[in-house]
Amino acid sequence: KAVNKAAEVLKEKNDDYLFIKEGFDHVRLALNELIFAKAEGNYVKLVCKDQQVMTRLKMSEAEALLPPDRFVKTHRSYMVNLDFIDKVERHQVQAAGHYIPISQTYYEGLISRL
């Protein structure tokens, strides 16, 4: 219940950005600058062009916050912004200089979204 309420509070009506809680602060992230999200235990690291934000969310909660038309899951621990994908290899995606793994489970879903 508390997680759903927090998600409602953090998610803005505007699809261009969202506010993410980092520690005691709320950080504004522009979705057009967000390259990928990576699960790290009970946290999710959101990697942008010019900053990284670590927030206490599960990957499923981060997945609910990010617009599904712009982000695709490539691995159980990774989601990537489709706008930043430069190259897709069999086991990894290159996005803005970062290499993001692709699991066999999510490969076909990724290819169909390109």
N, C-alpha and C positions, 0 to 999 in steps of 0.2 A: 504494500500500500504506500509506504513512504517513498519507495523508489519511483513508483508511478507518479506520485505527486511532485517529486523533485524533477522528473523528466518534463512534466507539464510546465513547471516554473522555468526550467532552463531553456526549453525549446521556444524560440520566438515564432511569431506568426510569419515573419519574413523568412523566405527560403534562401536568402543570400548570406545569412550568418546565424550563429547561435552562441549562446553564452554557456560556458563550461566552468564548473567549479574546480578550482585548483587550490587546494589547501583551504584558506579562509576567503580567498578572492574568487570573483567571477570574471573570467577572461572571455572577451569577444573574439570569436574565430570566424573569419570569412570563409565560407564553404568553397569559394573559387580558389582559395589558397591552400586548402587542406589536401595534402598529397595522399596520405594513408593513415590508417589507425592500426595499432598493434596491441594485442592483449598481453599483459605482463602480470600474471597472477590475478589479484583482485583489482588491478588497475588497467587503464587503457592509455597508451601514449598516442597522442594525436600529433602528427608531424606535418607542419606547414612549411611554406617556402622559407620563412624567416624566423620561425619559432617552433618550439616543441612544448606541449602541455601534457602533464601527467594528471589524470583524474581518477577518482575511485569509482569506477563503473565496471560492470561485467561487459564482455564483448556483445552479448545479446542486447544489453541496454544501449550501448553505443550504436549498434545496428538499427535500433528503433529510432534513435535521434537523427541519424543521417538519412538524407533523401535517397530512396532506392533507385531512382532514375539516374543518379549521378555516381553512386558508389556500388561496388560489387565485391562480394566476399571471394577471396582467392584461397583461403586457408582457414582453418577453424580459429586461428589467432590473428588474421589480417583481413582488412578491407581496404580497397584502393579506389581512388577517384578516377573514373574513366577518362577524364580530360587530360590527365597527366601520363597516361600509358604511352611510352615511346616504342616499346618492343615487347613481344610476348614470345617466350621460349617455352619448351616443353615443361620445365619445372620451376620457372621463375618469370616475373614480369619486371621490366625496367621502367621505372616511373620517376622522372626528374632526378636521375642519377642514383636512385635507391633501387636495390634489388629486393623484390618481395616474392616469397615462395608461393607456388601454386600447388595445391594438393590435387591428387587424381580425382577426388570427389567434386571439386569445384572447377576443374579445367573446362569441361564442356559448357557449363553455365557462363563462364567468362567469355569464351569464344563466341557464343551466341549473342552476347551483349555488345560486341565490338562493331 
